[in-house]
Amino acid sequence: MHDDDTSSEHYEDDDFEFGKSKSQIKREMTALQDLGRKLTELNAEQFKTVPVSEDLKHAIETYLRIRQKEARRRQLQFIGKLMRSEDSEAIQEAVDLFDASSQRYAKVLHELEAWRTRLIEEGNTAITEFVEAFPAVDVQHLRQLVRNAQKDQSHGKNTGAAKKLFQYLRQISAPSP
């Protein structure tokens, strides 16, 4: 005899989503684990800027303390499991800011290079616009860096003033924790 209740059985496994194959689910889980691995490779300052839960933060700190290879592998799988309940898109976006091969990283650098060029060429007009875009900036320090870069450019020298200006722009535009 066939029991109709078994045909409408509900799956409580949180990995099961109607319409996805096992292979697709496995690929997604592997991607989350890979993202978790990237989190373990960030330095402390970078990690502070990534939006993660306390549980995930603790799991990553534990991973960093583990030295035994098999234990690290298991902890990485646990991190992947915790990643399922995280906002993976927000985490990926934050990680991309530190990944030199990502398009987001390249875009941010190009924008900062454009700001540096404008600041050196336009002076006070560009400084005013930059301060409006990034209110946390130390205006006096920014003006000094711009003046030094302008002086280098006008004298045909390279004392590193433009590089210092760029580094300061990166520091100011970096997301705060």
Residue pairs with C-beta under 8 A, 6 or more apart in sequence:
14 84
15 25
15 29
16 25
17 25
20 28
29 80
29 84
30 80
32 80
32 83
32 84
32 88
33 76
33 77
33 79
33 80
33 83
35 83
35 88
35 91
35 92
35 95
36 56
36 60
36 76
36 79
36 80
36 82
36 83
37 76
37 79
38 95
38 99
39 47
39 50
39 52
39 56
39 60
39 79
39 91
39 95
40 60
40 63
40 64
40 76
40 79
42 50
42 95
42 98
46 98
47 60
48 177
49 94
49 97
49 174
49 175
49 176
49 177
50 91
50 94
50 95
51 87
51 90
51 91
51 94
52 60
52 86
52 91
53 82
53 85
53 86
55 82
56 79
56 82
56 83
56 86
59 75
59 78
59 79
59 82
60 79
62 75
63 72
63 75
63 76
63 79
66 72
66 75
83 91
93 104
94 175
96 102
96 103
96 104
96 105
97 104
97 105
97 108
97 174
97 175
98 105
99 105
108 173
112 166
112 169
112 170
112 173
113 166
115 126
115 130
115 169
116 149
116 162
116 165
116 166
116 169
118 126
118 129
119 126
119 127
119 130
119 142
119 146
119 149
119 165
119 169
120 146
120 149
120 150
120 153
120 162
120 165
123 146
123 150
127 139
127 142
127 143
127 146
130 137
130 142
131 137
131 139
131 142
134 172
134 173
136 172
137 172
141 168
142 168
145 161
145 164
145 165
145 168
146 165
148 159
148 161
148 164
148 165
149 161
149 162
149 164
149 165
151 157
151 161
152 158
152 159
152 161
152 162
153 162
